[in-house]
Amino acid sequence: MSLSVKVYRSAVKQDMYIFVAEDEEFSRVPLELQKRFGRPIETMSIELDGNRVLARADAVTVLEQIQREGFYLQMPPAPEDWR
């Protein structure tokens, strides 16, 4: 399976991204999440399939979540504990 996906970064939270199907964009992203995410800044458009390597997510998981929920939310990595 392959899907045209747009990736947006949050203007509010560093390293937070939302992946959405290009033809649906934010139509299925809950309004509350949109408010917390802030102004979306388009980062890239990609053709995503299960073989694509992503930096912080599994492509198959991203595709499944977009189909099921309408979006995939990539949270910032947890801060490392340097104690």
C-alpha positions in Angstrom: 0.0 0.0 0.0 1.2 3.5 -0.8 -0.3 6.8 0.3 0.5 10.5 -0.5 1.1 12.1 2.9 1.7 15.6 4.1 3.8 16.1 7.2 3.3 19.2 9.3 5.3 20.5 12.3 3.8 22.3 15.2 4.5 26.0 15.6 4.0 25.5 19.4 5.8 22.3 20.3 9.3 21.5 19.0 9.7 18.1 17.3 5.9 17.5 17.2 4.6 16.4 13.8 1.3 15.3 12.3 1.2 13.1 9.2 -2.1 13.2 7.2 -3.3 11.9 3.9 -2.8 14.5 1.3 -6.4 14.4 0.0 -7.9 14.7 3.5 -5.4 17.0 5.3 -6.8 18.0 8.7 -10.4 17.0 8.1 -10.2 14.0 10.5 -7.8 15.5 13.1 -9.8 16.3 16.2 -10.4 20.0 16.9 -8.9 19.8 20.4 -5.7 18.3 19.0 -5.6 21.0 16.3 -5.8 23.6 19.0 -3.0 22.1 21.1 -0.8 21.5 18.0 -1.1 25.1 17.0 -0.5 26.5 13.5 0.6 23.6 11.3 3.7 24.4 9.2 4.0 22.1 6.2 7.3 20.3 6.3 7.1 17.9 3.4 4.9 15.8 1.1 5.9 12.2 0.6 4.7 9.0 -1.0 4.6 6.7 2.0 4.7 2.9 1.7 5.6 0.2 4.2 9.2 0.1 2.9 10.0 3.7 3.5 12.4 4.5 6.4 11.3 7.3 8.7 13.5 8.9 11.3 11.3 8.3 14.4 8.4 6.1 13.3 7.6 2.9 11.6 6.1 3.5 8.2 3.6 0.7 8.5 2.4 2.0 11.8 2.0 5.5 10.4 0.0 4.2 7.4 -2.3 2.1 9.6 -3.0 5.0 11.9 -3.7 7.4 9.1 -6.2 4.9 7.6 -7.8 4.2 11.0 -7.7 7.6 12.7 -7.1 10.0 9.8 -3.7 11.2 11.1 -0.5 10.1 12.9 0.9 12.2 15.7 4.6 12.0 16.2 5.5 13.3 19.7 8.8 14.8 20.6 11.4 12.4 21.9 11.5 12.0 25.7 14.3 14.1 27.2 17.3 12.1 28.2 18.1 11.9 31.8 21.7 12.9 32.3 21.9 12.5 36.1 
